[in-house]
Amino acid sequence: MADLQRARRAKSRLRAHLQDQAGVCGVGLVPHDGDWCVRVNVVREADREAVPREIAGVTVEVRVVGAVNPQH
């Protein structure tokens, strides 16, 4: 279980850990079972393998969203 403050700290740690990881296209926080978890968006199913399932005691969800491109 993670309150918002704890989830924010975990998100910062995970972003630093994944900053050079190809295939990661987003890291954020989402409500999860009455608490908070970190959600990582990845491009391909194979990119899931690089993402831990938990960080600092906070659950990590991984979603495959495909390539993300800016809109003009």
Order of alpha helices (4+ residues) and beta strands (2+ residues): alpha-beta-beta-beta-beta
